[in-house]
Amino acid sequence: MTEMLKGIAASDGVAVAKAYLLVQPDLSFETISVEDTNAEEARLDAALEASQNELSLIRENAVASLGEEAAQVFDAHMMVLSDPEMVGQIKETIRTKKINAEAGLKEVTDMFIAIFEGMEDNPYMQERAADIRDVTKRVLANLLGKKLPNPASINEEAIVVAHDLTPSDTAQLNKKYVKAFVTNIGGRTSHSAIMARTLEIAAVLGTNNITELVKDGDVLAVSGITGEVVINPTEEQIAEFKAAGEAYAKQKAEWALLKDAQTVTADGKHFELAANIGTPKDVEGVNDNGAEAVGLYRTEFLYMDSQDFPTEDDQYEAYKAVLEGMNGKPVVVRTMDIGGDKELPYFDLPKEMNPFLGYRALRISISETGNQMFRTQLRASLLDALNQEFLALCRLLDVLLLHLPLQILDDTLCSSHPEISHDENLLKLLIKIIIYMRKSTEK
């Protein structure tokens, strides 16, 4: 029987294919009183470690298919797994109530989920409850010895149907086969929606009960543009959806022709259209989509993808690849934003109640602990920038040296590269930079 549902249009696209029901394992359990709480804490630690390993692998695959920026969600997930506040509360609950690890985990994480879900005036923070739910499900599965579904195994065209599609589920979708997904819950700000847009897969979320109405193999027609889903559509409806899909593909092709057009308003005012990147590999996508600049180069990924602090040469080559790849277009480099949900295994950060507002990013860079790391990054950035157009250099420095002593140019660059002190042209350029920075700080 044909049935139509309306949900939240979360990612553009139109698809008609058979439904693939993503079935979650039974993760129910009983609360059991225990005497050996140390053994339960050890079980919890083992499950946390196994979950960390699984997420590390999923993140690695996500970088390849989605890019560094979209894969950041898994850094947040791994941070939750190692959060001393939450893990400490779980262990404390196990000890004081003398209950099994499953029950302790569920009690504490349910409390955190309820806190986030209660933030009704902040949809973004409300969506973060899904992150904790995703992490909890993975740990619970490892405690119970259950396997979570593997969307990567889909090998024919399908539309995925699920109660909720977690970030780790979405990251494993193969866009060659998965043409769309539909869920009971979720919204446009959820990580699964963001990833769907990155993958260019149609998505309709928040249908409330799609999983109760659909069976494996049912034909679905989905529009991520209007939020409409038709279960077992008629031939006429299939033709309508396919025509809408063809019209959307034609529109995308027309938009592609405009990618190198000037971004100007009707009255002739130009607005720069820039892109954010995380690695030099992202530059190809920047150029393919006609961006006029790199508006933000998130250099922390150089640190996060390394087993130790990247050397000056490592960073120089990375920045050089970006600057050369942009063919003289402006590049704004942000010095490493470590901290918050971005931790380094080789750099110990203090454990804080709210690390997002604590010791992170520039606070690390200008501290005694991070001073050498910061200067190494500045040297690599400046040496690359000196070979580029002055405008690009000034914009780079506008970010790098904001509120920092101007003599850092001499202390950081010339002292380590004395050849610069003997190059008249470079010295003239440095003088121009200093003048530019003085004017910038005086505004």
C-alpha positions in Angstrom: 0.0 0.0 0.0 1.3 3.4 -0.9 1.8 5.8 2.0 3.3 9.3 2.1 5.3 10.8 5.0 6.6 14.3 5.6 9.9 14.9 7.4 12.7 17.5 7.7 14.5 18.1 4.4 18.1 17.8 5.7 20.2 17.2 2.5 19.2 18.0 -1.1 18.7 15.3 -3.6 16.0 12.9 -5.0 16.2 9.1 -5.0 14.1 6.1 -5.8 15.4 2.7 -4.5 14.7 -0.3 -2.3 14.7 0.3 1.5 17.6 -1.1 3.6 16.5 -1.3 7.2 19.4 -0.6 9.5 18.6 -2.9 12.4 20.2 -2.2 15.8 21.2 -5.1 18.0 19.3 -5.8 21.2 21.3 -3.9 23.9 18.9 -4.6 26.8 20.4 -5.8 30.0 19.5 -6.3 33.7 20.8 -4.3 36.6 22.8 -6.8 38.7 24.2 -6.3 42.2 27.9 -7.1 42.4 30.5 -7.5 45.1 33.6 -7.3 42.9 33.3 -3.7 41.7 36.9 -3.7 40.6 36.1 -6.4 38.0 33.2 -4.2 36.7 35.5 -1.2 36.4 38.0 -3.3 34.5 35.2 -4.5 32.1 34.3 -0.8 31.6 37.9 0.1 30.9 38.1 -2.7 28.3 34.9 -1.6 26.6 36.1 2.0 26.5 39.4 1.0 25.0 37.7 -1.2 22.4 35.3 1.7 21.5 38.2 4.1 21.1 39.9 1.7 18.7 36.7 1.3 16.7 36.2 5.0 16.5 39.8 5.6 15.5 39.3 3.3 12.5 35.9 4.9 11.6 37.6 8.4 11.8 40.3 7.2 9.5 37.8 6.1 6.9 35.8 9.2 7.4 38.8 11.4 6.6 39.2 9.5 3.3 35.5 9.8 2.3 34.4 13.0 4.0 37.5 15.1 4.7 39.1 16.2 7.9 36.5 18.8 8.9 33.6 16.4 8.8 35.6 13.7 10.6 36.1 16.1 13.6 32.9 14.7 15.2 34.8 11.5 16.0 37.4 13.5 17.9 34.6 14.8 20.1 33.3 11.2 20.5 36.7 9.9 21.5 37.0 12.8 23.9 33.7 11.8 25.5 35.1 8.2 26.0 38.1 9.6 27.8 36.4 12.4 29.7 37.5 12.0 33.3 34.4 13.6 34.7 32.0 11.2 33.0 34.1 8.1 33.3 34.8 9.0 36.9 31.1 9.3 37.6 30.4 6.0 36.0 33.0 4.2 38.1 31.8 6.0 41.2 28.2 4.8 40.5 29.5 1.2 40.1 31.4 1.4 43.4 28.8 3.1 45.6 25.7 1.3 44.2 27.6 -2.0 43.7 26.0 -2.5 40.3 27.3 -3.9 37.0 29.2 -1.8 34.5 26.2 -1.7 32.0 23.9 -0.2 34.7 26.5 2.3 35.8 27.2 3.4 32.3 23.5 3.8 31.5 22.6 5.7 34.6 25.3 8.4 34.2 25.0 8.8 30.4 21.2 9.1 30.6 21.8 12.0 33.0 24.1 13.8 30.5 21.7 13.0 27.6 18.8 14.5 29.6 20.8 17.7 30.3 21.5 18.2 26.6 18.0 17.3 25.5 16.6 19.9 28.0 18.4 22.7 26.2 15.3 23.6 24.2 16.4 27.1 23.4 19.6 25.8 21.8 18.9 23.3 19.0 22.6 22.8 18.3 23.4 21.8 21.9 20.2 19.7 22.0 21.6 17.7 19.1 24.7 16.9 21.0 22.6 14.5 23.1 22.8 12.2 20.0 26.6 12.2 20.2 26.5 10.9 23.8 23.8 8.4 22.8 26.0 7.2 20.0 29.1 6.8 22.2 27.0 5.1 24.9 25.6 2.6 22.4 29.1 1.6 21.2 30.4 1.1 24.8 27.3 -0.9 25.8 27.6 -3.1 22.7 31.2 -3.9 23.7 30.2 -4.6 27.3 27.5 -7.0 26.0 29.7 -8.6 23.3 27.3 -7.4 20.6 28.2 -6.2 17.1 26.8 -2.9 15.8 25.4 -2.7 12.2 27.9 -2.1 9.5 26.5 0.2 6.8 29.7 -0.3 4.8 28.4 -3.7 3.8 25.7 -2.3 1.6 26.6 -3.3 -2.0 23.6 -2.4 -4.1 21.5 0.8 -4.6 19.5 1.4 -1.5 17.8 3.9 0.7 18.8 3.4 4.4 16.0 3.6 6.9 16.8 3.8 10.6 15.4 5.2 13.9 18.4 7.4 14.0 21.6 7.5 11.9 24.6 8.2 14.1 27.7 9.9 12.9 29.6 6.6 12.9 26.8 5.0 10.8 26.8 7.9 8.3 30.6 7.9 8.0 30.5 4.3 6.8 27.9 4.9 4.0 29.2 4.3 0.5 27.6 7.0 -1.7 28.0 4.7 -4.7 25.2 2.5 -3.4 23.4 4.6 -0.7 21.2 7.1 -2.5 19.4 8.5 0.5 18.5 7.9 4.1 15.4 8.5 6.2 15.1 8.5 10.0 12.5 8.7 12.7 14.4 11.5 14.5 17.0 14.2 13.9 17.2 17.6 12.3 19.2 19.8 10.0 21.9 20.6 12.6 22.5 16.9 13.5 25.9 15.5 12.5 24.3 12.9 10.2 22.6 15.7 8.3 25.9 17.6 8.0 27.7 14.5 6.8 24.9 13.7 4.3 25.4 17.2 2.7 29.1 16.5 2.5 28.5 13.2 0.8 25.8 14.7 -1.3 23.3 12.1 -0.3 19.6 13.0 0.0 18.3 12.9 3.5 14.9 13.3 5.2 15.0 13.2 9.0 12.4 13.4 11.8 9.6 11.4 10.1 8.7 10.0 13.6 7.7 6.4 12.5 9.3 5.5 9.2 10.8 2.3 10.8 7.4 1.1 11.8 6.0 1.4 8.3 8.8 0.1 6.1 10.1 -3.4 5.5 13.4 -4.5 3.9 12.9 -4.4 0.1 10.0 -1.9 0.1 10.5 0.7 -2.7 10.9 4.3 -1.4 10.8 7.6 -3.2 12.6 10.3 -1.3 13.0 14.0 -1.8 15.6 15.7 0.4 14.5 19.0 -1.1 10.9 18.9 0.0 11.1 16.4 2.9 8.6 14.0 1.2 8.9 10.2 1.4 6.6 7.8 -0.4 6.5 4.2 0.6 5.8 1.8 -2.3 5.0 4.6 -4.7 2.9 4.1 -7.8 4.5 4.1 -11.3 3.2 7.7 -11.8 4.8 8.8 -8.5 8.1 7.1 -9.4 8.1 8.9 -12.7 7.4 12.3 -10.9 10.3 11.7 -8.4 12.7 10.6 -11.2 11.8 13.7 -13.1 12.4 15.9 -10.0 15.8 14.1 -9.6 16.7 14.9 -13.2 15.7 18.5 -12.8 17.8 18.8 -9.7 20.8 17.2 -11.5 20.3 19.7 -14.4 20.2 22.6 -11.9 23.4 21.4 -10.2 25.1 21.3 -13.6 23.9 24.9 -14.3 25.3 26.0 -10.9 28.6 24.3 -11.8 28.9 26.6 -14.8 28.8 29.6 -12.4 31.6 28.3 -10.1 34.2 30.6 -11.7 31.9 33.6 -12.1 32.6 36.8 -10.2 30.8 37.0 -6.9 29.3 40.5 -7.3 26.0 42.0 -6.4 23.6 43.6 -8.8 25.2 47.0 -8.0 28.7 45.7 -8.7 29.9 45.2 -5.2 32.3 42.2 -4.9 32.1 39.7 -2.0 34.9 37.2 -1.6 33.8 33.6 -1.6 36.3 31.6 0.4 36.5 28.0 1.6 37.7 26.5 4.9 40.2 23.6 4.8 41.9 21.2 7.2 44.6 19.7 5.0 46.4 20.4 1.7 44.3 17.6 0.1 41.3 19.9 0.5 42.7 22.5 -1.9 41.5 20.4 -4.9 37.9 20.7 -3.7 38.4 24.5 -3.1 39.6 25.0 -6.7 37.0 22.6 -8.2 34.2 24.7 -6.6 35.6 28.0 -7.7 36.5 29.5 -4.3 38.5 32.7 -4.5 40.5 32.1 -1.4 41.1 29.9 1.6 39.3 31.8 4.3 40.6 29.5 7.1 43.3 26.9 7.1 42.8 24.8 10.2 46.4 23.8 10.9 45.6 21.8 14.0 45.0 18.8 11.7 48.8 18.7 11.0 49.2 18.0 14.7 46.3 15.7 15.1 47.4 13.5 12.2 51.0 13.2 13.5 52.5 10.9 16.1 54.7 13.8 17.5 54.9 17.6 17.1 55.3 18.2 13.4 58.7 19.7 12.6 59.2 23.1 10.9 60.0 21.2 7.6 56.8 19.2 7.9 54.7 22.3 8.4 56.6 24.3 5.7 55.9 21.6 3.1 52.2 21.5 4.1 51.8 25.3 3.9 53.8 25.4 0.7 51.4 22.8 -0.9 48.4 24.9 0.1 49.9 28.2 -1.1 51.1 26.7 -4.4 47.8 24.8 -4.9 45.9 28.1 -4.6 47.9 29.7 -7.4 48.4 33.0 -5.7 45.0 33.3 -4.3 44.8 34.5 -0.6 45.3 32.0 2.1 44.4 32.8 5.8 46.3 30.4 8.2 45.0 29.9 11.7 47.6 28.7 14.1 46.8 25.4 15.8 43.5 25.2 17.7 44.4 22.4 20.0 42.3 21.8 23.2 38.5 21.6 23.7 37.6 18.4 21.8 40.9 18.3 19.9 43.5 16.5 22.0 47.0 15.3 21.1 48.2 11.9 22.4 51.7 13.3 22.8 50.8 16.6 24.5 49.3 16.5 28.0 46.6 19.0 28.6 45.1 19.7 32.0 41.8 18.0 32.8 39.2 20.8 33.1 35.4 20.9 33.7 34.9 23.0 30.5 38.0 22.6 28.3 36.3 24.6 25.5 36.7 27.7 27.7 40.0 26.7 29.2 43.6 26.1 28.2 43.4 25.8 24.4 44.5 27.4 21.1 46.2 30.7 21.4 46.3 30.4 25.2 48.6 27.4 24.7 50.6 29.1 22.0 51.5 32.2 24.1 52.1 30.2 27.2 55.6 29.1 28.4 54.6 25.4 27.6 53.5 26.1 24.1 56.0 28.9 23.2 58.4 26.7 21.2 55.6 24.9 19.4 54.1 28.3 18.4 57.4 29.7 17.2 58.1 26.6 15.1 54.7 27.1 13.4 55.3 30.8 12.9 58.6 30.2 11.2 57.2 27.6 8.8 54.2 29.9 8.0 56.3 33.0 7.5 58.9 31.4 5.3 56.2 30.1 3.0 54.4 33.4 3.1 57.5 35.4 2.1 57.4 33.7 -1.3 53.8 34.8 -2.0 51.9 37.9 -2.9 52.2 40.7 -0.2 48.4 40.8 0.2 48.2 37.1 1.1 51.1 37.6 3.5 49.5 40.5 5.3 46.2 38.6 5.7 48.2 35.6 7.0 49.9 37.8 9.5 46.7 39.6 10.5 45.7 36.2 12.0 49.0 35.0 13.2 50.2 38.1 15.0 47.0 39.6 16.4 47.8 41.1 19.8 51.3 39.6 19.8 54.6 41.6 20.1 55.8 42.7 16.7 59.4 41.8 17.5 58.3 38.2 17.2 59.1 38.5 13.5 62.8 39.1 14.4 62.9 36.8 17.4 61.1 33.9 15.6 62.2 34.2 12.0 65.5 36.0 11.6 67.2 34.4 14.6 66.6 30.9 13.2 67.2 31.9 9.6 70.1 34.4 9.6 70.1 34.4 5.8 67.0 36.6 5.9 69.0 39.3 7.8 71.3 39.6 4.8 68.6 39.7 2.1 67.8 43.3 1.4 64.5 42.6 -0.4 63.3 40.4 2.4 64.2 42.9 5.0 62.3 45.6 3.1 59.3 43.3 3.0 59.6 42.6 6.7 59.6 46.4 7.3 56.4 46.7 5.3 54.9 43.9 7.3 55.8 45.7 10.6 54.3 48.9 9.3 51.2 47.1 8.2 50.9 45.4 11.6 51.3 48.6 13.5 48.5 50.2 11.5 46.4 47.2 12.1 46.9 47.2 15.8 46.3 51.0 16.0 42.8 50.8 14.4 
